[in-house]
Amino acid sequence: MPLWQRLLITVVTMLVTSFVAGLLWRWIFSTDIPGYLSGVVGGLTALPVWELLKRIEIR
């Protein structure tokens, strides 16, 4: 898989995960999620996604 495709999928996954984490946080605590916490959730999601995408071979 080319670098630009891996990067695009990883960034989209980070954004979606951060958004969903924000929605869950608001639903549970009735307040906004701190920005750094949302970034940590997105970053921790990006690591396994990037590693998974490096192993995928498209023929």
Contacts in CASP RR format, 6 or more apart in sequence:
PFRMAT RR
TARGET T0000
AUTHOR 0000-0000-0000
METHOD contacts of the structure
MODEL  1
MPLWQRLLITVVTMLVTSFVAGLLWRWIFSTDIPGYLSGVVGGLTALPVW
ELLKRIEIR
1 53 0 8 1.000
1 54 0 8 1.000
1 56 0 8 1.000
1 57 0 8 1.000
1 58 0 8 1.000
5 53 0 8 1.000
6 50 0 8 1.000
6 53 0 8 1.000
6 54 0 8 1.000
9 49 0 8 1.000
9 53 0 8 1.000
10 46 0 8 1.000
10 49 0 8 1.000
10 50 0 8 1.000
10 53 0 8 1.000
13 45 0 8 1.000
13 46 0 8 1.000
13 49 0 8 1.000
14 42 0 8 1.000
14 43 0 8 1.000
14 45 0 8 1.000
14 46 0 8 1.000
14 49 0 8 1.000
17 41 0 8 1.000
17 42 0 8 1.000
17 45 0 8 1.000
18 38 0 8 1.000
18 39 0 8 1.000
18 41 0 8 1.000
18 42 0 8 1.000
21 33 0 8 1.000
21 37 0 8 1.000
21 38 0 8 1.000
21 41 0 8 1.000
21 42 0 8 1.000
22 32 0 8 1.000
22 33 0 8 1.000
22 38 0 8 1.000
25 31 0 8 1.000
25 32 0 8 1.000
25 33 0 8 1.000
25 37 0 8 1.000
26 32 0 8 1.000
26 33 0 8 1.000
END
